[in-house]
Amino acid sequence: MALFNKEPDKNVRVPETPRPQPATFATAAAQTVPDRPAPQPSPAPQPSAAPQPPPAPPIQARSNPVPAEARAYLDAGSKISGKLSFDGPIRIDGQVDGEIVGKDSITIGESAVVTAQIKAASIVVAGKVSGDITAIQRIEIRPSAKVMGNLTSPVLVVHEGALFEGHCSMQPEAARDSKVTVFPKEERLAQAGGQKQA
């Protein structure tokens, strides 16, 4: 699992590598003083029988860096099944099966494959999503996205080239949950006619 926080861990210890000591050379004057022994050059390190692991490569910048606003990141190559819950913004580039709930924004990256119900304040999709998406503020579907499922959001942005199959509701959740009674057309006309005669 590769779920990362953008803040570096404060408890990580970096192993110290021994630094080579500068070579010292004995001079004729130092050899004539009987009180001090002449400094000896440090011996060259001997190869040990056990193979030493190669030093860790330096951390390099990614071609797709984590946005500054994302506090959590699920990298490509990661697979998670279950319910994920986040308080802050998140970016997902891996595979997720289950449910994703966020209080802030969720970004589904281009390499992501998500089979889940997604609920958050705002959601940006650039990868593949199979499942219903519900946003309190907005949903944005980028050109590289493939979305199979129902969308619910007051604001919906679908870029040219994006693939979306499903139903869309742009009413606030409170308006969807209220009961609406629809009368047949004949009853509506009769009620309208009865009100005019009264």
C-alpha positions in Angstrom: 0.0 0.0 0.0 1.4 3.4 -0.9 -0.7 5.9 0.9 1.5 8.9 1.5 1.3 12.2 3.4 2.9 15.2 1.8 4.6 16.2 5.1 7.8 14.3 5.7 7.9 11.9 8.6 9.8 13.5 11.5 10.9 10.1 13.0 12.7 8.8 10.0 16.5 8.3 10.6 18.9 8.5 7.8 21.8 6.2 8.2 25.1 8.0 8.4 27.7 6.9 5.9 31.3 7.0 7.2 33.2 9.9 5.7 36.7 9.2 4.5 39.4 10.8 6.6 42.0 12.9 4.9 45.3 11.1 4.4 48.0 12.3 6.8 51.7 12.0 5.9 54.5 11.8 8.5 57.2 14.4 8.2 60.8 14.0 9.2 60.3 16.5 12.1 57.5 14.4 13.5 59.6 11.3 13.4 62.4 12.8 15.4 60.2 13.7 18.4 60.3 10.7 20.8 57.2 11.8 22.8 54.7 11.5 19.9 54.3 8.5 17.7 54.2 9.2 14.0 50.6 9.3 12.7 49.8 6.3 10.6 47.7 6.5 7.5 44.2 5.0 7.9 43.9 1.5 6.5 41.9 1.1 3.3 38.5 -0.6 3.9 38.6 -4.3 3.3 35.8 -5.8 1.3 33.7 -7.9 3.6 32.5 -11.4 2.8 28.8 -10.4 3.0 27.6 -8.4 0.1 26.7 -4.8 1.0 23.4 -3.5 -0.3 23.7 -0.7 -2.8 23.1 2.8 -1.4 19.6 4.0 -1.8 19.1 6.2 -4.9 18.3 9.8 -4.2 14.6 10.8 -4.2 13.8 12.2 -7.6 10.9 14.5 -8.6 8.0 12.7 -10.3 6.7 13.4 -13.7 3.2 13.7 -12.1 3.9 15.4 -8.8 1.3 15.3 -6.0 -0.6 18.6 -6.1 0.2 20.9 -3.2 -3.5 20.8 -2.1 -3.6 17.0 -1.8 -2.7 15.8 1.7 -3.0 12.1 0.9 -1.9 10.2 -2.2 -2.4 6.7 -3.5 0.3 6.0 -6.0 0.0 4.0 -9.3 0.7 0.3 -8.6 -1.2 0.4 -5.3 -4.4 -1.7 -4.8 -6.9 -1.2 -2.0 -10.2 -2.9 -1.3 -12.6 -1.6 1.3 -13.9 1.7 2.6 -11.6 4.7 2.4 -12.4 7.8 4.4 -10.6 11.1 4.2 -10.8 14.4 6.0 -8.6 16.4 3.6 -7.9 16.5 -0.1 -6.7 13.3 -1.8 -5.3 12.1 -5.1 -5.7 8.5 -6.3 -3.6 7.1 -9.1 -3.9 3.4 -8.0 -6.7 0.8 -8.0 -9.5 1.0 -5.5 -12.5 -1.4 -5.0 -15.2 -0.5 -2.4 -16.2 2.9 -1.2 -14.5 6.3 -1.0 -15.8 9.0 1.3 -14.1 12.4 1.6 -15.0 15.7 3.3 -12.8 17.7 0.9 -11.8 17.2 -2.7 -11.0 13.9 -4.4 -8.9 13.7 -7.6 -8.9 10.4 -9.6 -5.8 10.5 -11.7 -5.4 9.3 -15.3 -3.8 5.9 -14.3 -6.5 5.2 -11.6 -9.0 2.4 -11.9 -11.7 2.8 -9.4 -14.7 0.5 -8.8 -16.4 2.2 -6.0 -19.1 4.5 -4.7 -17.5 8.0 -4.3 -18.9 10.8 -2.1 -17.1 14.1 -1.4 -17.3 17.9 -1.6 -15.8 18.1 -5.1 -14.6 15.3 -7.4 -12.3 15.5 -10.4 -12.1 12.3 -12.6 -9.3 11.8 -15.1 -9.1 8.0 -14.9 -11.6 5.0 -15.0 -14.5 4.9 -12.5 -17.2 2.4 -12.3 -19.8 3.4 -9.6 -22.0 6.2 -8.5 -20.4 9.6 -7.8 -22.0 12.1 -5.4 -20.5 15.6 -4.9 -21.8 18.4 -2.7 -20.2 21.1 -4.8 -19.1 19.9 -8.2 -18.0 17.0 -10.4 -15.5 17.5 -13.2 -14.8 14.8 -15.8 -11.6 15.4 -17.7 -11.0 14.3 -21.4 -9.1 11.1 -20.4 -11.9 9.9 -18.0 -14.2 7.0 -18.5 -17.1 7.0 -16.0 -19.7 4.3 -15.8 -22.3 5.2 -13.2 -24.7 7.8 -11.9 -23.6 11.3 -11.1 -25.2 13.6 -8.5 -24.0 17.2 -8.1 -25.2 20.8 -8.4 -22.4 21.6 -10.8 -21.2 19.2 -13.5 -18.3 19.8 -16.0 -17.7 17.2 -18.7 -14.8 18.0 -21.0 -14.8 17.1 -24.7 -13.4 13.6 -25.2 -14.6 12.3 -21.8 -16.7 9.1 -21.8 -19.8 9.1 -19.5 -22.5 6.4 -19.4 -25.1 6.7 -16.7 -27.7 9.1 -15.3 -27.1 12.6 -14.0 -28.9 14.5 -11.4 -28.0 18.1 -10.7 -30.4 18.8 -7.9 -29.2 19.3 -4.3 -29.6 16.1 -2.2 -32.3 17.7 0.0 -34.4 18.4 -3.1 -34.0 14.8 -4.3 -35.1 13.3 -1.1 -38.3 15.3 -0.8 -41.5 13.6 -2.0 -43.1 15.0 -5.1 -46.6 14.0 -6.1 -47.3 14.2 -9.8 -50.9 14.1 -10.8 -52.0 12.8 -14.2 -52.7 15.5 -16.7 -56.5 15.1 -16.6 -56.5 15.6 -12.8 -54.4 18.7 -13.1 -56.8 20.2 -15.7 -59.8 19.3 -13.5 -58.3 20.9 -10.5 -57.4 24.1 -12.4 -60.9 24.3 -13.8 -62.5 23.8 -10.4 -60.4 26.6 -8.9 -61.5 29.0 -11.7 -65.2 28.3 -11.0 -65.0 28.9 -7.2 
